[in-house]
Amino acid sequence: MSKDLVKNNYIFLPIIIAAIIFILIGSFVGTIWFAFILNVNIPVFNGSVFNLHGIFQLESGLTLLIMGIGFMIVPRFRNVSIGSITIIKISFLSIILSTFLVIVSTINIYESVINQRIIFISEIFRIFGVLLFVGKIIDTLKIKPKLLRTADYFVGFSSICLLIISVLNLFRLYDNSLTGIEIQLLFPIIMIFGIEYKTLPSFLGFIKPRKNFGILSLLFLIIAFILGITKLFINDNTVLPILFNLFLIFSSIMFSISIYLYNNYENKKYILQSAIDKKERYLYTLHHTRISFYFLYLGLFLGLLFYMFDKKIMFYDLSIHFIAIGFIGITIASYFPMMIAPILGKPIIVKKINKIPLILIIVSLLTRTMGMVYISYFYGNGFSILRSLTSISGFLILMAIIIFIILMYKSIKLK
């Protein structure tokens, strides 16, 4: 790979570090919040602090991380340099400033009028940062790739979704309904689809994805997004959300078929007999990807149940966390070794021990499921031990993130 292609990769390190810090803080706030919901006796300074959970996790951490991945990977799809890094820096700083202003408005609980102005200014900075990101991505996508043009449509649509969502937030059209949050999660989901469409078949089977199924998946995503946005303007609490989740489920199934996700690859036996590093990297990617899609299916199905039945908080909570942590989080973990290597200019060794964070995430989500079932069906029956044990779900996620970072650092040092 040419020096021009990798010389500016250092710019992505601050973005990734900032994103991880936001996600860690957001996870900690969410951990305390979940324990508080379960009535575990943990001191809480002010309930408004819990609003920072979604801000740190989704609007700042996850958005920054996916934007950083997009800035880095899309030019690499075309084997071109990232060009001027000024746009990337300004976009990054705009999101950081936007987040800082939201934190200020959250802490300042006494001046509501001032807070509204601060939030408005915050959204302006966010839109500006997102606009620079979208412009950079679209400009790069103009360069025709040699292979798999369909991946570009996913990436481009993902970027446009982020911009539209940011504009809607400016006019406070976004709500905390399950559909509203799922719409926020569409940006990383669609971006992941675009990256996986381009890379996974070659990682796992050295084959091209099925184009027709990929296009069908994209069409279902577009329909779902239109339905979700329409729901924000129409007071429809059942039909549109159900259709929204159904089309997302159809899209996910079509996409997994397009990339041969659950096929028994012909080269699997050969790879399993190859060098340890190559074998472990293959199994690491395969297991993470398959498990992440199981969580995506479950999350979307639970979203469907939330609107079809009695809108229990159990379905609401688990749907969000299965998608955000189970799908998006695990997918990012699977790509992180490949993403961080060119930034640091050092290879990342993948070993069996690198699956520990994945195990912790699975245990955490299963534990969270126990807690939500307890809240929904047995609340007040005095299961104090179950309540206390369930509250550790968030701490397991924190452990998974910290252990993941440590293992990545050790993997770099070992080489």
C-alpha positions as CSV (number, residue, x, y, z in Angstrom):
1,M,0.0,0.0,0.0
2,S,1.3,3.4,-0.9
3,K,2.7,5.8,1.7
4,D,0.1,8.5,0.6
5,L,-2.7,6.1,1.5
6,V,-1.6,5.6,5.1
7,K,0.5,8.7,6.0
8,N,-2.5,10.6,7.5
9,N,-4.0,7.6,9.4
10,Y,-2.8,9.1,12.7
11,I,-5.8,11.6,12.6
12,F,-8.2,8.7,13.3
13,L,-6.6,7.8,16.6
14,P,-8.0,10.8,18.6
15,I,-11.4,10.1,17.1
16,I,-11.3,6.5,18.2
17,I,-10.0,7.4,21.7
18,A,-12.7,10.1,22.2
19,A,-15.4,7.7,21.0
20,I,-14.2,5.0,23.4
21,I,-14.1,7.4,26.3
22,F,-17.6,8.6,25.6
23,I,-18.8,5.0,25.3
24,L,-17.1,4.1,28.6
25,I,-18.7,7.0,30.4
26,G,-22.1,6.3,28.8
27,S,-21.8,2.6,29.8
28,F,-21.0,3.6,33.4
29,V,-24.0,6.0,33.6
30,G,-26.2,3.3,32.0
31,T,-25.0,0.8,34.6
32,I,-26.0,3.0,37.5
33,W,-29.3,3.7,35.8
34,F,-30.1,0.0,35.3
35,A,-29.2,-0.7,38.9
36,F,-31.4,2.2,40.0
37,I,-34.3,0.8,38.0
38,L,-33.8,-2.5,39.8
39,N,-34.0,-0.7,43.1
40,V,-30.4,-1.5,44.0
41,N,-29.2,0.9,46.6
42,I,-26.7,3.0,44.7
43,P,-26.4,6.8,45.5
44,V,-27.7,9.0,42.6
45,F,-27.0,12.7,42.5
46,N,-29.7,13.7,40.1
47,G,-32.0,11.8,37.7
48,S,-31.2,14.1,34.8
49,V,-27.7,12.7,34.7
50,F,-29.3,9.5,33.2
51,N,-30.0,11.5,30.0
52,L,-26.2,11.5,29.4
53,H,-26.4,7.7,28.8
54,G,-27.9,8.0,25.4
55,I,-25.9,11.1,24.6
56,F,-22.6,9.6,25.4
57,Q,-23.4,6.2,23.9
58,L,-25.2,7.0,20.7
59,E,-25.1,10.7,19.8
60,S,-21.4,11.0,20.7
61,G,-19.5,7.8,21.2
62,L,-21.1,5.6,18.6
63,T,-21.6,8.4,16.0
64,L,-17.9,9.4,16.3
65,L,-16.7,5.9,16.0
66,I,-18.7,5.1,12.9
67,M,-17.8,8.5,11.4
68,G,-14.2,7.7,12.0
69,I,-14.5,4.3,10.5
70,G,-16.3,5.8,7.5
71,F,-13.6,8.5,7.0
72,M,-10.9,5.8,7.1
73,I,-12.4,2.9,5.3
74,V,-14.3,4.4,2.4
75,P,-11.1,5.9,0.8
76,R,-9.4,2.5,1.3
77,F,-12.1,0.8,-0.7
78,R,-10.8,2.8,-3.7
79,N,-7.1,2.6,-2.8
80,V,-6.9,6.4,-2.5
81,S,-5.6,8.7,0.2
82,I,-7.9,10.4,2.6
83,G,-6.8,13.8,1.2
84,S,-6.8,16.9,3.3
85,I,-7.4,16.1,7.0
86,T,-8.7,19.6,7.8
87,I,-12.3,18.6,7.1
88,I,-11.9,15.5,9.3
89,K,-10.5,17.6,12.2
90,I,-13.3,20.3,12.0
91,S,-16.0,17.6,11.8
92,F,-14.5,15.8,14.8
93,L,-14.2,19.0,16.9
94,S,-17.8,20.1,16.0
95,I,-19.2,16.8,17.4
96,I,-17.0,17.2,20.5
97,L,-18.2,20.8,21.0
98,S,-21.8,19.7,20.5
99,T,-21.4,17.0,23.1
100,F,-19.9,19.4,25.6
101,L,-22.8,21.9,25.2
102,V,-25.3,19.1,25.8
103,I,-23.5,18.1,29.0
104,V,-23.6,21.7,30.1
105,S,-27.4,21.9,29.5
106,T,-27.9,18.6,31.3
107,I,-26.0,19.7,34.4
108,N,-27.7,23.1,34.5
109,I,-31.1,21.9,35.6
110,Y,-32.4,25.3,36.8
111,E,-32.3,27.5,33.7
112,S,-34.6,25.8,31.2
113,V,-34.7,28.8,28.7
114,I,-30.9,29.0,28.7
115,N,-30.7,25.2,28.3
116,Q,-33.0,25.3,25.2
117,R,-30.6,27.8,23.6
118,I,-27.6,25.8,24.5
119,I,-29.2,22.6,23.0
120,F,-30.1,24.5,19.8
121,I,-26.5,25.7,19.4
122,S,-25.3,22.2,20.2
123,E,-27.5,20.8,17.4
124,I,-26.1,23.4,15.0
125,F,-22.6,22.3,15.7
126,R,-23.6,18.7,15.3
127,I,-25.3,19.3,12.0
128,F,-22.2,21.2,10.8
129,G,-19.9,18.3,11.7
130,V,-22.2,15.7,10.2
131,L,-22.5,17.8,7.0
132,L,-18.7,17.8,6.6
133,F,-18.7,14.1,7.1
134,V,-21.4,13.5,4.5
135,G,-19.8,15.8,2.0
136,K,-16.5,14.0,2.4
137,I,-18.0,10.6,2.0
138,I,-20.2,11.5,-1.0
139,D,-17.2,13.1,-2.7
140,T,-15.1,10.0,-2.2
141,L,-18.0,7.8,-3.4
142,K,-17.8,9.6,-6.8
143,I,-14.7,7.7,-7.5
144,K,-15.9,4.5,-9.2
145,P,-14.6,1.4,-7.4
146,K,-13.3,-1.6,-9.3
147,L,-15.7,-4.0,-7.5
148,L,-18.9,-4.2,-5.5
149,R,-20.5,-0.8,-6.2
150,T,-23.6,-1.9,-4.2
151,A,-21.6,-1.3,-1.0
152,D,-21.3,2.4,-1.9
153,Y,-25.1,2.7,-1.9
154,F,-25.3,1.4,1.7
155,V,-22.5,3.8,2.8
156,G,-24.1,6.8,1.0
157,F,-27.6,6.1,2.3
158,S,-26.2,5.6,5.8
159,S,-24.5,9.1,5.6
160,I,-27.7,10.7,4.3
161,C,-29.7,9.1,7.1
162,L,-27.4,10.6,9.7
163,L,-27.8,14.1,8.2
164,I,-31.6,13.8,8.1
165,I,-31.7,12.5,11.7
166,S,-29.5,15.4,12.8
167,V,-31.8,18.0,11.1
168,L,-34.8,16.4,12.7
169,N,-33.1,16.6,16.1
170,L,-32.6,20.4,15.5
171,F,-36.3,20.9,15.3
172,R,-37.0,18.5,18.2
173,L,-38.9,16.1,16.0
174,Y,-37.1,13.2,17.5
175,D,-38.8,11.3,20.4
176,N,-37.8,8.6,22.9
177,S,-40.2,6.1,21.4
178,L,-38.7,2.7,20.4
179,T,-39.0,3.6,16.7
180,G,-37.3,7.0,17.3
181,I,-34.3,5.3,18.9
182,E,-34.2,2.6,16.2
183,I,-34.1,5.3,13.6
184,Q,-31.1,6.8,15.4
185,L,-29.4,3.3,15.3
186,L,-30.0,3.0,11.5
187,F,-26.9,5.1,10.7
188,P,-24.5,2.6,12.2
189,I,-26.5,-0.4,11.1
190,I,-26.5,0.7,7.4
191,M,-22.9,1.7,7.5
192,I,-22.0,-1.7,9.0
193,F,-24.0,-3.3,6.2
194,G,-22.0,-1.4,3.6
195,I,-18.6,-2.3,5.1
196,E,-19.5,-5.9,5.5
197,Y,-20.9,-6.2,2.0
198,K,-17.5,-5.1,0.7
199,T,-15.3,-7.1,3.1
200,L,-17.0,-10.1,4.7
201,P,-17.3,-12.4,1.7
202,S,-13.5,-12.0,1.0
203,F,-12.7,-12.4,4.7
204,L,-14.7,-15.6,5.1
205,G,-15.1,-17.2,1.7
206,F,-13.2,-15.4,-1.0
207,I,-16.4,-15.0,-2.9
208,K,-18.6,-12.1,-4.2
209,P,-21.8,-11.3,-2.4
210,R,-25.1,-12.1,-4.0
211,K,-25.9,-8.7,-5.6
212,N,-29.7,-9.2,-6.0
213,F,-30.2,-10.0,-2.3
214,G,-27.9,-7.0,-1.4
215,I,-30.0,-4.6,-3.5
216,L,-33.2,-6.1,-2.0
217,S,-31.8,-5.5,1.5
218,L,-31.0,-1.9,0.6
219,L,-34.6,-1.3,-0.8
220,F,-36.1,-2.7,2.4
221,L,-33.9,-0.4,4.5
222,I,-35.0,2.6,2.5
223,I,-38.7,1.7,2.9
224,A,-38.1,1.2,6.7
225,F,-36.4,4.6,7.0
226,I,-39.3,6.3,5.2
227,L,-41.8,4.5,7.4
228,G,-39.9,5.4,10.6
229,I,-39.6,9.1,9.6
230,T,-43.3,9.2,8.7
231,K,-44.2,7.8,12.1
232,L,-42.5,10.9,13.7
233,F,-45.0,13.1,11.9
234,I,-48.1,10.9,12.2
235,N,-49.6,9.9,15.5
236,D,-49.6,6.2,14.6
237,N,-48.5,4.0,17.6
238,T,-49.0,0.6,16.0
239,V,-49.2,0.1,12.2
240,L,-46.1,2.1,11.1
241,P,-43.8,0.9,13.8
242,I,-44.8,-2.7,13.1
243,L,-44.1,-2.2,9.4
244,F,-40.9,-0.4,10.2
245,N,-39.6,-3.4,12.2
246,L,-40.8,-5.9,9.7
247,F,-38.9,-4.3,6.9
248,L,-35.8,-4.1,9.0
249,I,-36.1,-7.8,9.7
250,F,-36.6,-8.6,6.0
251,S,-33.6,-6.4,5.2
252,S,-31.3,-8.1,7.7
253,I,-32.3,-11.6,6.5
254,M,-31.7,-10.6,2.9
255,F,-28.4,-9.0,3.8
256,S,-27.2,-12.1,5.7
257,I,-28.1,-14.2,2.6
258,S,-26.3,-11.8,0.3
259,I,-23.0,-12.2,2.2
260,Y,-23.3,-16.0,2.7
261,L,-23.2,-15.3,6.4
262,Y,-24.4,-18.8,7.5
263,N,-22.9,-20.8,4.7
264,N,-20.4,-23.5,5.3
265,Y,-17.6,-22.0,3.3
266,E,-15.6,-24.3,1.1
267,N,-12.3,-22.9,2.2
268,K,-13.1,-23.2,5.9
269,K,-11.3,-26.6,6.2
270,Y,-8.2,-25.2,4.5
271,I,-8.1,-22.1,6.8
272,L,-8.6,-24.2,10.0
273,Q,-5.5,-26.2,8.9
274,S,-3.4,-23.0,8.3
275,A,-1.2,-21.0,10.6
276,I,-2.6,-20.3,14.1
277,D,-2.9,-16.5,13.6
278,K,-4.8,-16.9,10.3
279,K,-7.0,-19.6,11.8
280,E,-7.9,-17.5,14.9
281,R,-8.5,-14.4,12.9
282,Y,-10.9,-16.3,10.7
283,L,-12.8,-17.8,13.6
284,Y,-12.8,-14.5,15.5
285,T,-14.5,-12.7,12.6
286,L,-16.9,-15.6,11.8
287,H,-18.1,-16.1,15.4
288,H,-18.5,-12.4,16.1
289,T,-20.3,-11.7,12.9
290,R,-22.8,-14.6,13.2
291,I,-23.6,-13.9,16.8
292,S,-24.0,-10.2,16.1
293,F,-26.7,-11.0,13.5
294,Y,-28.5,-13.3,15.9
295,F,-28.8,-10.3,18.3
296,L,-29.9,-8.0,15.5
297,Y,-32.7,-10.5,14.6
298,L,-33.7,-10.8,18.2
299,G,-33.6,-7.0,18.8
300,L,-35.8,-6.3,15.8
301,F,-38.2,-9.1,16.7
302,L,-38.5,-7.8,20.3
303,G,-39.2,-4.4,18.8
304,L,-42.0,-6.0,16.8
305,L,-43.4,-7.6,20.0
306,F,-43.3,-4.2,21.8
307,Y,-45.8,-2.7,19.4
308,M,-47.9,-5.8,18.8
309,F,-48.6,-6.5,22.4
310,D,-48.8,-4.4,25.6
311,K,-45.7,-2.3,25.1
312,K,-43.8,-3.8,28.1
313,I,-40.6,-2.0,29.1
314,M,-38.9,-5.4,28.7
315,F,-39.4,-5.5,25.0
316,Y,-38.4,-1.8,24.7
317,D,-35.2,-2.1,26.7
318,L,-34.0,-5.4,25.3
319,S,-34.7,-4.4,21.7
320,I,-32.5,-1.3,22.0
321,H,-29.6,-3.1,23.8
322,F,-29.7,-6.2,21.7
323,I,-29.3,-4.0,18.6
324,A,-26.9,-1.4,20.1
325,I,-24.6,-3.8,22.1
326,G,-25.3,-7.2,20.6
327,F,-25.2,-6.2,17.0
328,I,-23.3,-2.9,16.6
329,G,-21.0,-3.4,19.6
330,I,-20.0,-6.9,18.7
331,T,-19.5,-6.0,15.0
332,I,-17.2,-3.1,15.9
333,A,-15.2,-5.5,18.1
334,S,-14.8,-7.9,15.2
335,Y,-13.5,-5.1,12.9
336,F,-11.4,-3.2,15.4
337,P,-8.2,-5.3,15.0
338,M,-8.3,-4.8,11.3
339,M,-9.1,-1.1,11.7
340,I,-6.6,-0.1,14.3
341,A,-3.6,-1.9,12.6
342,P,-3.1,0.6,9.8
343,I,-3.6,3.5,12.2
344,L,-0.8,2.3,14.4
345,G,1.2,0.9,11.6
346,K,1.5,-2.4,13.5
347,P,-0.2,-5.7,13.0
348,I,-2.7,-7.0,15.6
349,I,-2.4,-10.6,16.8
350,V,-5.7,-12.4,17.3
351,K,-5.8,-15.2,19.8
352,K,-8.5,-17.3,21.5
353,I,-8.3,-15.1,24.6
354,N,-9.6,-12.2,22.4
355,K,-13.1,-13.8,22.6
356,I,-13.4,-13.0,26.4
357,P,-15.2,-9.6,25.7
358,L,-17.6,-11.4,23.4
359,I,-18.5,-13.9,26.2
360,L,-18.9,-11.1,28.7
361,I,-21.3,-9.3,26.3
362,I,-23.4,-12.4,25.8
363,V,-23.5,-13.0,29.6
364,S,-24.4,-9.4,30.2
365,L,-27.3,-9.4,27.8
366,L,-28.6,-12.6,29.1
367,T,-28.4,-11.2,32.7
368,R,-30.1,-8.0,31.5
369,T,-32.9,-10.2,30.0
370,M,-33.4,-11.8,33.4
371,G,-33.7,-8.4,35.0
372,M,-36.2,-7.1,32.5
373,V,-38.3,-10.2,32.9
374,Y,-38.2,-9.7,36.7
375,I,-39.3,-6.1,36.3
376,S,-42.1,-7.0,33.9
377,Y,-43.6,-10.0,35.7
378,F,-42.2,-10.4,39.2
379,Y,-41.6,-6.8,40.4
380,G,-42.2,-6.4,44.1
381,N,-42.0,-10.2,44.9
382,G,-38.9,-9.7,47.0
383,F,-36.3,-11.5,44.8
384,S,-33.5,-9.3,46.2
385,I,-30.7,-11.7,45.2
386,L,-31.9,-11.9,41.6
387,R,-32.4,-8.1,41.6
388,S,-28.8,-7.6,42.8
389,L,-27.3,-10.1,40.4
390,T,-29.1,-8.7,37.5
391,S,-27.8,-5.2,38.2
392,I,-24.3,-6.3,37.3
393,S,-25.3,-6.5,33.6
394,G,-23.9,-3.0,33.0
395,F,-20.7,-3.7,34.9
396,L,-20.1,-6.7,32.7
397,I,-20.3,-4.5,29.6
398,L,-17.8,-2.1,31.3
399,M,-15.5,-5.1,32.0
400,A,-15.9,-6.3,28.4
401,I,-14.8,-2.9,27.0
402,I,-11.9,-2.5,29.4
403,I,-10.7,-6.1,28.8
404,F,-11.1,-5.6,25.1
405,I,-8.9,-2.5,25.2
406,I,-6.2,-4.3,27.3
407,L,-6.2,-7.3,24.9
408,M,-5.8,-5.0,21.9
409,Y,-2.9,-3.3,23.6
410,K,-1.3,-6.6,24.5
411,S,-1.8,-7.9,21.0
412,I,0.1,-4.9,19.6
413,K,2.9,-5.3,22.2
414,L,3.3,-9.0,21.4
415,K,4.3,-8.5,17.8
